[in-house]
Amino acid sequence: MASKILVVCTGNVCRSPVAEGLLRRALNERFGDDAPDVASAGTAAWEGSGAMPESVRAAAERGVDIADHVARLLTQALVAQADLLVGMAVEHRDAVGDLVPEAAARSFTLKELVRLLEALPPGAGPARGPGLEARVGEADALRRRGSEGNPWDEDVVDPLGMPLDTYRAIAWELDGWTDRLVEGLFGPVPAVVPGEDV
């Protein structure tokens, strides 16, 4: 069964739909049909709403279509199904632990997780060694040993109510962090040697 990643923000209409779309694209480009499943939810979701038009546009400008996104509320069932929970801010990571305490070990902010993974030895990747769950466990172990990351830069800013350029800046930021997340979880993309079958 494919691993499941759940991206969490507040309303599930601004940040998490963009992050979900960008992360799904990065994983699909890397693994095709074997990519982990990616979804999103909100701690106070505008359930049934679409993504904010500014989020849809900012994502589209980065090559990702989130026009069909439908917001949903974070539930215990969604948390239980996820192998990894990625919050857009500390409050979202902490909300997961409040909702399902045993899930705290697999819940991180995006930036926290990337920094933890980048502080670890590179992973071998799911085809050649430990997969997503093992890397998440390694990151949590490092966190429990006291790795602080950068406590002044844990959150992705909520652009709700801000102009389109703010949404564009957030989408740009998320694009970079989601690419780093995929590399941190699964290692660098293997180099293609000319003449070898891919």
MDTraj code that builds the backbone (N, CA, C; nanometers):
import mdtraj as md
import numpy as np

residues = "MET ALA SER LYS ILE LEU VAL VAL CYS THR GLY ASN VAL CYS ARG SER PRO VAL ALA GLU GLY LEU LEU ARG ARG ALA LEU ASN GLU ARG PHE GLY ASP ASP ALA PRO ASP VAL ALA SER ALA GLY THR ALA ALA TRP GLU GLY SER GLY ALA MET PRO GLU SER VAL ARG ALA ALA ALA GLU ARG GLY VAL ASP ILE ALA ASP HIS VAL ALA ARG LEU LEU THR GLN ALA LEU VAL ALA GLN ALA ASP LEU LEU VAL GLY MET ALA VAL GLU HIS ARG ASP ALA VAL GLY ASP LEU VAL PRO GLU ALA ALA ALA ARG SER PHE THR LEU LYS GLU LEU VAL ARG LEU LEU GLU ALA LEU PRO PRO GLY ALA GLY PRO ALA ARG GLY PRO GLY LEU GLU ALA ARG VAL GLY GLU ALA ASP ALA LEU ARG ARG ARG GLY SER GLU GLY ASN PRO TRP ASP GLU ASP VAL VAL ASP PRO LEU GLY MET PRO LEU ASP THR TYR ARG ALA ILE ALA TRP GLU LEU ASP GLY TRP THR ASP ARG LEU VAL GLU GLY LEU PHE GLY PRO VAL PRO ALA VAL VAL PRO GLY GLU ASP VAL".split()
xyz = np.array([
    [0.0852, -0.1193, 0.0000],
    [0.0000, 0.0000, 0.0000],
    [0.0889, 0.1246, 0.0000],
    [0.0500, 0.2245, -0.0779],
    [0.1294, 0.3471, -0.0893],
    [0.1291, 0.4245, 0.0418],
    [0.2418, 0.4897, 0.0692],
    [0.2482, 0.5784, 0.1850],
    [0.1552, 0.6963, 0.1633],
    [0.1125, 0.7575, 0.2741],
    [0.0213, 0.8707, 0.2662],
    [0.0802, 0.9901, 0.3401],
    [0.0813, 1.1054, 0.2728],
    [0.1289, 1.2300, 0.3310],
    [0.0101, 1.3253, 0.3382],
    [-0.0112, 1.3855, 0.4542],
    [-0.1198, 1.4817, 0.4724],
    [-0.0590, 1.6169, 0.5063],
    [-0.0934, 1.7176, 0.4262],
    [-0.0483, 1.8546, 0.4483],
    [-0.1592, 1.9289, 0.5233],
    [-0.1198, 2.0040, 0.6264],
    [-0.2199, 2.0656, 0.7143],
    [-0.1961, 2.2156, 0.7267],
    [-0.3039, 2.2940, 0.7110],
    [-0.2998, 2.4362, 0.7461],
    [-0.4278, 2.4693, 0.8230],
    [-0.4719, 2.5927, 0.8192],
    [-0.5890, 2.6314, 0.8990],
    [-0.7180, 2.6097, 0.8207],
    [-0.7362, 2.6871, 0.7143],
    [-0.8616, 2.6795, 0.6406],
    [-0.8638, 2.5802, 0.5271],
    [-0.7462, 2.5262, 0.4911],
    [-0.7325, 2.4349, 0.3777],
    [-0.7779, 2.4997, 0.2470],
    [-0.7538, 2.6313, 0.2365],
    [-0.7905, 2.7022, 0.1137],
    [-0.6759, 2.7875, 0.0579],
    [-0.5684, 2.8072, 0.1361],
    [-0.4578, 2.8935, 0.0897],
    [-0.3283, 2.8155, 0.0758],
    [-0.2632, 2.7889, 0.1896],
    [-0.1297, 2.7286, 0.1871],
    [-0.1311, 2.5803, 0.1544],
    [-0.2104, 2.5025, 0.2278],
    [-0.2010, 2.3567, 0.2117],
    [-0.2434, 2.3067, 0.0736],
    [-0.3422, 2.3671, 0.0061],
    [-0.3704, 2.3187, -0.1291],
    [-0.2530, 2.3395, -0.2255],
    [-0.1829, 2.4536, -0.2102],
    [-0.0675, 2.4798, -0.2962],
    [0.0436, 2.3805, -0.2634],
    [0.0724, 2.3630, -0.1344],
    [0.1767, 2.2684, -0.0941],
    [0.1415, 2.1267, -0.1379],
    [0.0159, 2.0887, -0.1234],
    [-0.0278, 1.9558, -0.1673],
    [0.0001, 1.9365, -0.3160],
    [-0.0394, 2.0338, -0.3966],
    [-0.0210, 2.0232, -0.5410],
    [0.1254, 2.0171, -0.5808],
    [0.2071, 2.1022, -0.5190],
    [0.3499, 2.1043, -0.5518],
    [0.4185, 1.9761, -0.5069],
    [0.3839, 1.9266, -0.3891],
    [0.4439, 1.8039, -0.3393],
    [0.4010, 1.6847, -0.4238],
    [0.2748, 1.6789, -0.4608],
    [0.2270, 1.5696, -0.5460],
    [0.3024, 1.5694, -0.6787],
    [0.3187, 1.6877, -0.7380],
    [0.3913, 1.6945, -0.8653],
    [0.5345, 1.6437, -0.8495],
    [0.6045, 1.6902, -0.7455],
    [0.7435, 1.6490, -0.7249],
    [0.7542, 1.4982, -0.7055],
    [0.6612, 1.4408, -0.6296],
    [0.6641, 1.2965, -0.6071],
    [0.6279, 1.2189, -0.7321],
    [0.5288, 1.2673, -0.8076],
    [0.4898, 1.1991, -0.9313],
    [0.6009, 1.2029, -1.0342],
    [0.6714, 1.3164, -1.0421],
    [0.7835, 1.3248, -1.1355],
    [0.8931, 1.2259, -1.0976],
    [0.9085, 1.2033, -0.9689],
    [1.0143, 1.1144, -0.9193],
    [0.9751, 0.9672, -0.9290],
    [0.8496, 0.9352, -0.8917],
    [0.8109, 0.7950, -0.8748],
    [0.6973, 0.7482, -0.9653],
    [0.6339, 0.8377, -1.0386],
    [0.5226, 0.7974, -1.1244],
    [0.4105, 0.7350, -1.0440],
    [0.3622, 0.6195, -1.0896],
    [0.2493, 0.5528, -1.0238],
    [0.2825, 0.5029, -0.8839],
    [0.4110, 0.4947, -0.8508],
    [0.4517, 0.4470, -0.7185],
    [0.4671, 0.5595, -0.6166],
    [0.4302, 0.6807, -0.6555],
    [0.4453, 0.7955, -0.5650],
    [0.3529, 0.7823, -0.4438],
    [0.3983, 0.8294, -0.3277],
    [0.3076, 0.8344, -0.2120],
    [0.1843, 0.9194, -0.2427],
    [0.0740, 0.8864, -0.1785],
    [-0.0472, 0.9664, -0.1908],
    [-0.0298, 1.0957, -0.1110],
    [-0.0789, 1.2057, -0.1655],
    [-0.0717, 1.3346, -0.0976],
    [-0.2123, 1.3941, -0.0902],
    [-0.2490, 1.4429, 0.0272],
    [-0.3784, 1.5083, 0.0473],
    [-0.3565, 1.6243, 0.1438],
    [-0.4633, 1.6984, 0.1720],
    [-0.4514, 1.8092, 0.2665],
    [-0.5811, 1.8255, 0.3441],
    [-0.5699, 1.8988, 0.4552],
    [-0.6857, 1.9262, 0.5405],
    [-0.6540, 2.0493, 0.6236],
    [-0.7561, 2.1006, 0.6918],
    [-0.7378, 2.2207, 0.7722],
    [-0.7898, 2.2034, 0.9133],
    [-0.7228, 2.2672, 1.0078],
    [-0.7629, 2.2576, 1.1482],
    [-0.8938, 2.3305, 1.1751],
    [-0.9278, 2.4263, 1.0901],
    [-1.0551, 2.4978, 1.0998],
    [-1.1058, 2.5187, 0.9575],
    [-1.1112, 2.4096, 0.8835],
    [-1.1329, 2.4164, 0.7383],
    [-1.2659, 2.4790, 0.7018],
    [-1.2609, 2.5501, 0.5891],
    [-1.3827, 2.6005, 0.5266],
    [-1.4375, 2.4850, 0.4442],
    [-1.4910, 2.3850, 0.5129],
    [-1.5253, 2.2580, 0.4500],
    [-1.6143, 2.2773, 0.3279],
    [-1.5733, 2.2126, 0.2188],
    [-1.6472, 2.2197, 0.0935],
    [-1.6096, 2.3363, 0.0049],
    [-1.5308, 2.4292, 0.0562],
    [-1.4895, 2.5455, -0.0241],
    [-1.3768, 2.5066, -0.1187],
    [-1.3669, 2.5811, -0.2268],
    [-1.2523, 2.5666, -0.3145],
    [-1.1341, 2.6432, -0.2591],
    [-1.0186, 2.6225, -0.3211],
    [-0.9019, 2.7022, -0.2843],
    [-0.9272, 2.8479, -0.3193],
    [-0.8632, 2.9387, -0.2480],
    [-0.8755, 3.0814, -0.2790],
    [-0.8311, 3.1054, -0.4229],
    [-0.9001, 3.1936, -0.4950],
    [-0.8614, 3.2195, -0.6338],
    [-0.7146, 3.2589, -0.6484],
    [-0.6641, 3.3325, -0.5499],
    [-0.5229, 3.3723, -0.5558],
    [-0.4304, 3.2512, -0.5425],
    [-0.4693, 3.1535, -0.4611],
    [-0.3898, 3.0312, -0.4494],
    [-0.3935, 2.9518, -0.5791],
    [-0.5122, 2.9435, -0.6389],
    [-0.5254, 2.8721, -0.7659],
    [-0.4355, 2.9356, -0.8713],
    [-0.4374, 3.0676, -0.8774],
    [-0.3564, 3.1374, -0.9783],
    [-0.2065, 3.1230, -0.9498],
    [-0.1679, 3.1405, -0.8241],
    [-0.0253, 3.1307, -0.7894],
    [0.0273, 2.9904, -0.8168],
    [-0.0541, 2.8891, -0.7861],
    [-0.0129, 2.7511, -0.8151],
    [-0.0039, 2.7281, -0.9654],
    [-0.1012, 2.7800, -1.0398],
    [-0.1005, 2.7629, -1.1859],
    [0.0234, 2.8262, -1.2474],
    [0.0653, 2.9386, -1.1943],
    [0.1854, 3.0043, -1.2454],
    [0.3110, 2.9222, -1.2201],
    [0.3020, 2.8270, -1.1287],
    [0.4139, 2.7357, -1.1012],
    [0.3886, 2.5990, -1.1636],
    [0.2855, 2.5905, -1.2493],
    [0.2607, 2.4684, -1.3256],
    [0.1771, 2.3637, -1.2561],
    [0.1014, 2.4029, -1.1527],
    [0.0205, 2.3079, -1.0768],
    [-0.1251, 2.3531, -1.0788],
    [-0.2150, 2.2614, -1.1114],
    [-0.3580, 2.2917, -1.1190],
    [-0.4269, 2.2460, -0.9904],
    [-0.4754, 2.3423, -0.9103],
    [-0.5496, 2.3075, -0.7881],
    [-0.6941, 2.3604, -0.7959],
    [-0.7399, 2.3835, -0.9183],
    [-0.8733, 2.4429, -0.9379],
    [-0.9849, 2.3547, -0.8823],
    [-0.9637, 2.2224, -0.8760],
    [-1.0691, 2.1322, -0.8287],
    [-1.0580, 2.1010, -0.6793],
    [-0.9685, 2.1698, -0.6099],
    [-0.9505, 2.1423, -0.4672],
    [-1.0791, 2.1698, -0.3893],
    [-1.1076, 2.0827, -0.2919],
    [-1.2219, 2.1003, -0.2013],
    [-1.1694, 2.0893, -0.0580],
    [-1.1914, 2.1934, 0.0209],
    [-1.1406, 2.1970, 0.1579],
    [-1.2110, 2.0945, 0.2456],
    [-1.1339, 2.0413, 0.3412],
    [-1.1929, 1.9482, 0.4383],
    [-1.1264, 1.9669, 0.5738],
    [-1.1999, 1.9275, 0.6756],
    [-1.1555, 1.9435, 0.8137],
    [-1.0621, 1.8301, 0.8537],
    [-0.9577, 1.8634, 0.9282],
    [-0.8682, 1.7625, 0.9842],
    [-0.9452, 1.6800, 1.0875],
    [-0.9409, 1.5488, 1.0711],
    [-1.0113, 1.4579, 1.1623],
    [-0.9150, 1.3532, 1.2156],
    [-0.9571, 1.2856, 1.3197],
    [-0.8764, 1.1762, 1.3733],
    [-0.8543, 1.0683, 1.2688],
    [-0.9549, 1.0413, 1.1879],
    [-0.9406, 0.9372, 1.0854],
    [-0.8351, 0.9756, 0.9826],
    [-0.8340, 1.1011, 0.9384],
    [-0.7329, 1.1445, 0.8419],
    [-0.5930, 1.1358, 0.9013],
    [-0.5809, 1.1750, 1.0276],
    [-0.4505, 1.1666, 1.0943],
    [-0.4057, 1.0215, 1.1039],
    [-0.4962, 0.9335, 1.1419],
    [-0.4617, 0.7921, 1.1600],
    [-0.4156, 0.7278, 1.0294],
    [-0.4686, 0.7730, 0.9175],
    [-0.4342, 0.7145, 0.7869],
    [-0.3006, 0.7642, 0.7328],
    [-0.2476, 0.8734, 0.7877],
    [-0.1286, 0.9368, 0.7308],
    [-0.0004, 0.8816, 0.7920],
    [0.0960, 0.8540, 0.7064],
    [0.2288, 0.8124, 0.7513],
    [0.3153, 0.9323, 0.7868],
    [0.2795, 1.0485, 0.7327],
    [0.3524, 1.1726, 0.7580],
    [0.2536, 1.2877, 0.7529],
    [0.2612, 1.3766, 0.8519],
    [0.1761, 1.4952, 0.8560],
    [0.2662, 1.6172, 0.8534],
    [0.2416, 1.7059, 0.7578],
    [0.3279, 1.8213, 0.7342],
    [0.2462, 1.9482, 0.7555],
    [0.2722, 2.0184, 0.8652],
    [0.2006, 2.1413, 0.8961],
    [0.2662, 2.2611, 0.8313],
    [0.1846, 2.3575, 0.7955],
    [0.2376, 2.4812, 0.7409],
    [0.2916, 2.5724, 0.8504],
    [0.2514, 2.5473, 0.9753],
    [0.2971, 2.6285, 1.0888],
    [0.2982, 2.5415, 1.2138],
    [0.3654, 2.5901, 1.3167],
    [0.3764, 2.5164, 1.4424],
    [0.2389, 2.4823, 1.4974],
    [0.1436, 2.5751, 1.4861],
    [0.0100, 2.5488, 1.5401],
    [-0.0551, 2.4277, 1.4738],
    [-0.0243, 2.4034, 1.3468],
    [-0.0840, 2.2897, 1.2755],
    [-0.0177, 2.1588, 1.3186],
    [0.1144, 2.1610, 1.3338],
    [0.1846, 2.0430, 1.3854],
    [0.1305, 2.0077, 1.5234],
    [0.1165, 2.1074, 1.6095],
    [0.0702, 2.0829, 1.7455],
    [-0.0756, 2.0378, 1.7492],
    [-0.1575, 2.0876, 1.6569],
    [-0.2985, 2.0464, 1.6512],
    [-0.3114, 1.8976, 1.6208],
    [-0.2214, 1.8463, 1.5376],
    [-0.2224, 1.7026, 1.5075],
    [-0.1981, 1.6233, 1.6353],
    [-0.0967, 1.6636, 1.7131],
    [-0.0667, 1.5942, 1.8374],
    [-0.1779, 1.6052, 1.9399],
    [-0.2467, 1.7182, 1.9404],
    [-0.3606, 1.7347, 2.0322],
    [-0.4758, 1.6428, 1.9929],
    [-0.4950, 1.6272, 1.8619],
    [-0.6066, 1.5471, 1.8106],
    [-0.5793, 1.3975, 1.8272],
    [-0.4570, 1.3568, 1.7945],
    [-0.4164, 1.2155, 1.8024],
    [-0.2751, 1.2129, 1.8614],
    [-0.2625, 1.2028, 1.9936],
    [-0.1305, 1.2148, 2.0577],
    [-0.0234, 1.1227, 1.9997],
    [-0.0611, 1.0000, 1.9632],
    [0.0394, 0.9071, 1.9106],
    [0.0902, 0.9473, 1.7721],
    [0.0249, 1.0440, 1.7076],
    [0.0696, 1.0908, 1.5757],
    [0.1742, 1.2014, 1.5857],
    [0.2014, 1.2513, 1.7062],
    [0.2966, 1.3615, 1.7210],
    [0.4337, 1.3260, 1.6651],
    [0.4719, 1.1992, 1.6734],
    [0.6043, 1.1573, 1.6270],
    [0.6179, 1.1639, 1.4758],
    [0.5076, 1.1682, 1.4045],
    [0.5138, 1.1762, 1.2578],
    [0.4541, 1.3071, 1.2053],
    [0.4474, 1.4062, 1.2935],
    [0.3946, 1.5375, 1.2583],
    [0.5028, 1.6433, 1.2765],
    [0.5234, 1.7247, 1.1734],
    [0.6284, 1.8254, 1.1707],
    [0.5764, 1.9483, 1.0983],
    [0.6431, 2.0615, 1.1177],
    [0.6228, 2.1683, 1.0209],
    [0.7074, 2.1329, 0.8985],
    [0.6709, 2.1879, 0.7845],
    [0.7454, 2.1626, 0.6611],
    [0.8928, 2.1975, 0.6782],
    [0.9181, 2.3182, 0.7291],
    [1.0563, 2.3644, 0.7412],
    [1.1325, 2.2842, 0.8458],
    [1.0667, 2.2517, 0.9558],
    [1.1298, 2.1706, 1.0600],
    [1.1746, 2.0366, 1.0030],
    [1.0860, 1.9695, 0.9301],
    [1.1170, 1.8369, 0.8770],
    [1.2305, 1.8437, 0.7758],
    [1.2257, 1.9405, 0.6873],
    [1.3330, 1.9519, 0.5878],
    [1.4670, 1.9719, 0.6569],
    [1.4711, 2.0596, 0.7563],
    [1.5985, 2.0848, 0.8252],
    [1.6468, 1.9610, 0.9005],
    [1.5566, 1.8872, 0.9616],
    [1.5948, 1.7640, 1.0293],
    [1.6501, 1.6626, 0.9302],
    [1.5807, 1.6443, 0.8190],
    [1.6254, 1.5477, 0.7180],
    [1.7609, 1.5869, 0.6604],
    [1.7810, 1.7163, 0.6408],
    [1.9082, 1.7617, 0.5842],
    [2.0231, 1.7499, 0.6846],
    [1.9901, 1.7377, 0.8135],
    [2.0927, 1.7181, 0.9156],
    [2.1297, 1.5706, 0.9337],
    [2.0504, 1.4812, 0.8738],
    [2.0750, 1.3374, 0.8821],
    [2.1617, 1.2916, 0.7657],
    [2.2257, 1.1748, 0.7776],
    [2.2897, 1.1170, 0.6595],
    [2.1851, 1.0940, 0.5507],
    [2.2228, 1.1062, 0.4242],
    [2.1243, 1.0892, 0.3159],
    [2.0567, 0.9530, 0.3229],
    [1.9292, 0.9506, 0.2875],
    [1.8556, 0.8252, 0.2816],
    [1.8900, 0.7485, 0.1556],
    [1.8663, 0.6189, 0.1603],
    [1.8963, 0.5359, 0.0435],
    [1.7832, 0.5358, -0.0575],
    [1.6659, 0.5804, -0.0173],
    [1.5526, 0.5802, -0.1085],
    [1.4742, 0.4512, -0.0975],
    [1.3434, 0.4557, -0.1301],
    [1.2570, 0.3401, -0.1060],
    [1.2918, 0.2184, -0.1894],
    [1.3533, 0.2373, -0.3051],
    [1.3851, 0.1217, -0.3883],
    [1.5116, 0.0504, -0.3400],
    [1.5943, 0.1192, -0.2605],
    [1.7241, 0.0642, -0.2233],
    [1.7449, 0.0592, -0.0717],
    [1.6462, 0.0927, 0.0054],
    [1.6665, 0.0935, 0.1492],
    [1.5438, 0.1470, 0.2194],
    [1.5619, 0.2063, 0.3390],
    [1.4463, 0.2535, 0.4170],
    [1.3605, 0.3530, 0.3393],
    [1.2312, 0.3412, 0.3556],
    [1.1391, 0.4295, 0.2862],
    [1.0955, 0.5461, 0.3718],
    [0.9820, 0.6042, 0.3357],
    [0.9330, 0.7252, 0.3992],
    [0.9179, 0.7084, 0.5502],
    [0.8569, 0.5998, 0.5936],
    [0.8310, 0.5817, 0.7363],
    [0.9615, 0.5783, 0.8158],
    [1.0642, 0.5134, 0.7616],
    [1.1921, 0.5065, 0.8312],
    [1.2573, 0.6439, 0.8410],
    [1.2500, 0.7215, 0.7323],
    [1.3102, 0.8554, 0.7344],
    [1.2354, 0.9457, 0.8330],
    [1.1044, 0.9328, 0.8385],
    [1.0262, 1.0104, 0.9351],
    [1.0680, 0.9733, 1.0772],
    [1.0877, 0.8446, 1.1012],
    [1.1329, 0.8004, 1.2325],
    [1.2701, 0.8551, 1.2685],
    [1.3607, 0.8582, 1.1708],
    [1.4940, 0.9135, 1.1947],
    [1.4856, 1.0631, 1.2271],
    [1.3995, 1.1347, 1.1550],
    [1.3834, 1.2784, 1.1795],
    [1.3259, 1.3033, 1.3184],
    [1.2285, 1.2225, 1.3576],
    [1.1706, 1.2399, 1.4913],
    [1.2726, 1.2084, 1.5997],
    [1.3549, 1.1054, 1.5781],
    [1.4581, 1.0719, 1.6762],
    [1.5571, 1.1868, 1.6927],
    [1.5949, 1.2480, 1.5817],
    [1.6855, 1.3623, 1.5897],
    [1.6193, 1.4785, 1.6634],
    [1.4918, 1.5017, 1.6346],
    [1.4182, 1.6077, 1.7040],
    [1.4149, 1.5817, 1.8546],
    [1.3901, 1.4572, 1.8947],
    [1.3827, 1.4234, 2.0369],
    [1.5184, 1.4342, 2.1060],
    [1.6249, 1.4261, 2.0275],
    [1.7585, 1.4445, 2.0847],
    [1.7930, 1.5915, 2.1026],
    [1.7005, 1.6811, 2.0652],
    [1.7191, 1.8224, 2.0943],
    [1.7538, 1.9105, 1.9767],
    [1.7465, 1.8592, 1.8546],
    [1.7736, 1.9441, 1.7387],
    [1.6688, 2.0540, 1.7307],
    [1.7116, 2.1787, 1.7311],
    [1.6187, 2.2918, 1.7377],
    [1.5833, 2.3481, 1.6013],
    [1.6602, 2.3167, 1.4983],
    [1.6315, 2.3753, 1.3681],
    [1.6461, 2.5260, 1.3735],
    [1.5455, 2.5948, 1.3256],
    [1.5445, 2.7412, 1.3296],
    [1.4095, 2.7852, 1.3850],
    [1.3988, 2.8009, 1.5179],
    [1.2687, 2.8317, 1.5771],
    [1.2119, 2.9665, 1.5343],
    [1.2931, 3.0527, 1.4726],
    [1.2429, 3.1821, 1.4254],
    [1.1902, 3.1746, 1.2831],
    [1.2026, 3.0579, 1.2209],
    [1.1543, 3.0437, 1.0831],
    [1.0928, 2.9058, 1.0656],
    [0.9862, 2.8786, 1.1384],
    [0.9169, 2.7503, 1.1280],
    [0.7915, 2.7585, 1.0424],
    [0.7290, 2.8751, 1.0351],
    [0.5975, 2.8870, 0.9729],
    [0.6051, 2.9375, 0.8294],
    [0.5128, 2.8880, 0.7485],
    [0.4842, 2.9479, 0.6188],
    [0.3720, 3.0484, 0.6432],
    [0.3934, 3.1727, 0.6054],
    [0.2992, 3.2811, 0.6355],
    [0.1634, 3.2550, 0.5711],
    [0.0571, 3.2835, 0.6458],
    [-0.0791, 3.2716, 0.5928],
    [-0.1081, 3.3931, 0.5052],
    [-0.1331, 3.3726, 0.3737],
    [-0.1563, 3.4871, 0.2861],
    [-0.3013, 3.5345, 0.2815],
    [-0.3914, 3.4715, 0.3577],
    [-0.5331, 3.5066, 0.3501],
    [-0.5521, 3.6569, 0.3708],
    [-0.6222, 3.7191, 0.2780],
    [-0.6494, 3.8620, 0.2856],
    [-0.5394, 3.9498, 0.2288],
    [-0.4324, 3.8880, 0.1837],
    [-0.3195, 3.9624, 0.1289],
    [-0.3321, 3.9701, -0.0241],
    [-0.2531, 4.0571, -0.0876],
    [-0.2609, 4.0682, -0.2335],
    [-0.2021, 3.9451, -0.3038],
    [-0.2309, 3.9358, -0.4331],
    [-0.1860, 3.8212, -0.5133],
    [-0.0360, 3.7998, -0.5041],
    [0.0409, 3.9076, -0.4999],
    [0.1859, 3.8912, -0.4949],
    [0.2304, 3.8159, -0.3698],
    [0.1568, 3.8264, -0.2608],
    [0.1898, 3.7499, -0.1408],
    [0.1667, 3.6018, -0.1654],
    [0.0570, 3.5673, -0.2315],
    [0.0309, 3.4275, -0.2666],
    [0.1401, 3.3749, -0.3598],
    [0.1822, 3.4585, -0.4526],
    [0.2909, 3.4167, -0.5427],
    [0.4187, 3.3890, -0.4638],
    [0.4485, 3.4752, -0.3676],
    [0.5695, 3.4560, -0.2859],
    [0.5597, 3.3276, -0.2049],
    [0.4415, 3.2991, -0.1507],
    [0.4224, 3.1768, -0.0724],
    [0.4360, 3.0545, -0.1626],
    [0.3789, 3.0595, -0.2817],
    [0.3898, 2.9467, -0.3749],
    [0.5356, 2.9234, -0.4133],
    [0.6091, 3.0313, -0.4364],
    [0.7509, 3.0193, -0.4689],
    [0.8253, 2.9537, -0.3533],
    [0.7968, 2.9992, -0.2303],
    [0.8621, 2.9421, -0.1121],
    [0.8287, 2.7941, -0.0980],
    [0.7018, 2.7603, -0.1124],
    [0.6589, 2.6212, -0.0983],
    [0.7199, 2.5319, -0.2049],
    [0.7370, 2.5834, -0.3251],
    [0.7963, 2.5058, -0.4332],
    [0.9365, 2.4599, -0.3938],
    [1.0159, 2.5515, -0.3412],
    [1.1505, 2.5164, -0.3000],
    [1.1541, 2.4193, -0.1830],
    [1.0702, 2.4443, -0.0828],
    [1.0702, 2.3581, 0.0361],
    [1.0167, 2.2185, 0.0050],
    [0.9166, 2.2062, -0.0812],
    [0.8650, 2.0723, -0.1132],
    [0.9669, 1.9926, -0.1937],
    [1.0412, 2.0581, -0.2824],
    [1.1480, 1.9871, -0.3550],
    [1.2542, 1.9368, -0.2570],
    [1.2902, 2.0212, -0.1609],
    [1.3888, 1.9800, -0.0597],
    [1.3346, 1.8664, 0.0275],
    [1.2041, 1.8682, 0.0544],
    [1.1434, 1.7618, 0.1337],
    [1.1556, 1.6276, 0.0621],
    [1.1239, 1.6264, -0.0659],
    [1.1322, 1.5009, -0.1421],
    [1.2755, 1.4486, -0.1430],
    [1.3715, 1.5367, -0.1635],
    [1.5110, 1.4924, -0.1627],
    [1.5529, 1.4449, -0.0238],
    [1.5067, 1.5137, 0.0808],
    [1.5402, 1.4722, 0.2166],
    [1.4820, 1.3371, 0.2528],
    [1.3616, 1.3086, 0.2043],
    [1.2973, 1.1817, 0.2345],
    [1.3552, 1.0668, 0.1529],
    [1.3860, 1.0929, 0.0269],
    [1.4177, 0.9842, -0.0652],
    [1.5556, 0.9918, -0.1287],
    [1.6355, 1.0917, -0.0905],
    [1.7689, 1.1047, -0.1470],
    [1.7658, 1.1808, -0.2781],
    [1.8835, 1.2186, -0.3275],
    [1.8891, 1.2921, -0.4539],
    [1.8407, 1.2058, -0.5699],
    [1.7952, 1.2711, -0.6726],
    [1.7528, 1.1993, -0.7933],
    [1.8750, 1.1303, -0.8523],
    [1.8661, 0.9995, -0.8784],
    [1.9822, 0.9299, -0.9344],
    [2.0234, 0.9905, -1.0685],
    [2.1539, 1.0014, -1.0880],
    [2.2057, 1.0545, -1.2145],
    [2.1802, 0.9538, -1.3259],
    [2.1482, 1.0054, -1.4419],
    [2.1281, 0.9199, -1.5585],
    [2.2599, 0.9135, -1.6344],
    [2.3101, 0.7916, -1.6523],
    [2.4347, 0.7707, -1.7258],
    [2.3999, 0.7483, -1.8718],
    [2.4604, 0.8254, -1.9651],
    [2.4291, 0.8063, -2.1076],
    [2.4502, 0.6615, -2.1492],
    [2.3523, 0.6106, -2.2213],
    [2.3596, 0.4727, -2.2696],
    [2.2943, 0.3718, -2.1800],
    [2.2616, 0.4090, -2.0557],
    [2.1934, 0.3169, -1.9636],
    [2.0442, 0.3289, -1.9796],
    [1.9747, 0.2171, -1.9610],
    [1.8280, 0.2210, -1.9599],
    [1.7823, 0.2898, -1.8340],
    [1.6773, 0.3715, -1.8489],
    [1.6241, 0.4433, -1.7328],
    [1.5056, 0.3684, -1.6781],
])
top = md.Topology()
chain = top.add_chain()
for i, resn in enumerate(residues, 1):
    res = top.add_residue(resn, chain, resSeq=i)
    for name in ("N", "CA", "C"):
        top.add_atom(name, md.element.get_by_symbol(name[0]), res)
traj = md.Trajectory(xyz[None], top)
